[in-house]
């Protein structure tokens, strides 16, 4: 899928190009303001459109961009969840209660367990 150049490179986009024929005038005006705004240029990058200051200042542009780009991370998360379910069910066919046991939540969590920290806080029991 191809995106309009103004989404990926808003500061290099030529407002006089034929791509602006399909854009609203409000979006074109906001894009011109964005290109001339020196306070936003240091924020420029892949996550520029997720910056709250940019979204507040250029709300119409940010709304269009977020509606365009939002399906991709969510599609990835859904596919990774299905992959995790397939992995869990293929390894543990006898236990099909993946939601009750918490296996799926542990598999999908982006947090990594800090085993070394847990071990250091554990007090060893003495022998009898």
C-alpha positions as semicolon CSV with decimal commas, in nm:
position;residue;x (nm);y (nm);z (nm)
1;X;0,000;0,000;0,000
2;X;0,133;0,343;-0,088
3;X;0,078;0,652;0,120
4;X;0,063;1,008;0,007
5;X;0,399;1,182;0,030
6;X;0,264;1,443;0,270
7;X;0,209;1,170;0,531
8;X;0,561;1,029;0,524
9;X;0,751;1,347;0,431
10;X;0,538;1,650;0,518
11;X;0,828;1,897;0,504
12;X;0,939;1,787;0,156
13;X;0,591;1,766;0,004
14;X;0,519;2,012;-0,276
15;X;0,180;2,169;-0,210
16;X;0,147;2,263;-0,578
17;X;0,164;1,897;-0,688
18;X;-0,127;1,703;-0,834
19;X;-0,167;1,508;-0,507
20;X;-0,335;1,810;-0,351
21;X;-0,626;1,790;-0,597
22;X;-0,790;1,527;-0,376
23;X;-0,718;1,708;-0,047
24;X;-0,948;1,945;0,137
25;X;-0,842;2,308;0,149
26;X;-0,829;2,292;0,530
27;X;-0,573;2,012;0,508
28;X;-0,366;2,202;0,253
29;X;-0,366;2,512;0,473
30;X;-0,261;2,311;0,779
31;X;0,011;2,142;0,576
32;X;0,146;2,480;0,467
33;X;0,146;2,596;0,829
34;X;0,323;2,276;0,934
35;X;0,593;2,317;0,669
36;X;0,666;2,669;0,792
37;X;0,652;2,588;1,163
38;X;1,006;2,572;1,302
39;X;0,890;2,438;1,640
40;X;0,766;2,112;1,485
41;X;1,067;2,033;1,268
42;X;1,279;1,892;1,556
43;X;0,995;1,648;1,631
44;X;0,991;1,529;1,269
45;X;1,031;1,154;1,233
46;X;0,822;0,842;1,218
47;X;0,637;0,922;1,538
48;X;0,575;1,287;1,461
49;X;0,205;1,227;1,404
50;X;0,169;1,061;1,746
51;X;0,315;1,364;1,929
52;X;0,041;1,531;2,134
53;X;0,165;1,885;2,057
54;X;0,159;1,819;1,682
55;X;-0,184;1,656;1,704
56;X;-0,325;1,948;1,901
57;X;-0,181;2,211;1,668
58;X;-0,265;2,031;1,341
59;X;-0,567;1,826;1,442
60;X;-0,717;1,781;1,094
61;X;-0,391;1,650;0,947
62;X;-0,327;1,428;1,249
63;X;-0,674;1,275;1,227
64;X;-0,629;1,183;0,860
65;X;-0,282;1,041;0,921
66;X;-0,385;0,837;1,224
67;X;-0,684;0,690;1,040
68;X;-0,449;0,595;0,758
69;X;-0,170;0,447;0,970
70;X;-0,361;0,299;1,266
71;X;-0,469;-0,031;1,103
72;X;-0,111;-0,151;1,058
73;X;0,000;-0,192;1,421
74;X;-0,337;-0,336;1,521
75;X;-0,323;-0,588;1,236
76;X;0,024;-0,689;1,350
77;X;-0,094;-0,734;1,709
78;X;-0,389;-0,947;1,601
79;X;-0,170;-1,168;1,385
80;X;0,083;-1,210;1,664
81;X;-0,200;-1,306;1,903
82;X;-0,328;-1,573;1,663
83;X;0,026;-1,699;1,624
84;X;0,066;-1,717;2,002
85;X;-0,262;-1,909;2,039
86;X;-0,153;-2,153;1,770
87;X;0,183;-2,198;1,942
88;X;0,030;-2,255;2,286
89;X;-0,237;-2,494;2,162
90;X;0,006;-2,698;1,955
91;X;0,245;-2,743;2,250
92;X;-0,021;-2,800;2,518
93;X;-0,309;-2,980;2,352
94;X;-0,430;-3,131;2,680
95;X;-0,480;-2,793;2,847
96;X;-0,709;-2,588;2,627
97;X;-0,787;-2,330;2,897
98;X;-0,538;-2,071;2,775
99;X;-0,741;-1,775;2,897
100;X;-0,796;-1,912;3,249
101;X;-0,432;-2,006;3,304
102;X;-0,290;-1,675;3,180
103;X;-0,065;-1,837;2,919
104;X;-0,194;-1,616;2,640
105;X;-0,152;-1,298;2,841
106;X;0,203;-1,395;2,934
107;X;0,285;-1,481;2,573
108;X;0,148;-1,150;2,437
109;X;0,295;-0,925;2,706
110;X;0,579;-0,704;2,589
111;X;0,730;-0,706;2,937
112;X;1,014;-0,946;3,002
113;X;1,037;-1,110;3,345
114;X;1,327;-0,995;3,561
115;X;1,434;-1,335;3,688
116;X;1,763;-1,208;3,838
117;X;1,574;-0,951;4,047
118;X;1,326;-1,211;4,170
119;X;1,604;-1,452;4,264
120;X;1,799;-1,183;4,451
121;X;1,494;-1,103;4,668
122;X;1,424;-1,468;4,747
123;X;1,547;-1,580;5,086
124;X;1,692;-1,929;5,090
125;X;1,561;-2,170;5,354
126;X;1,803;-2,325;5,594
127;X;1,846;-2,701;5,633
128;X;1,719;-2,894;5,932
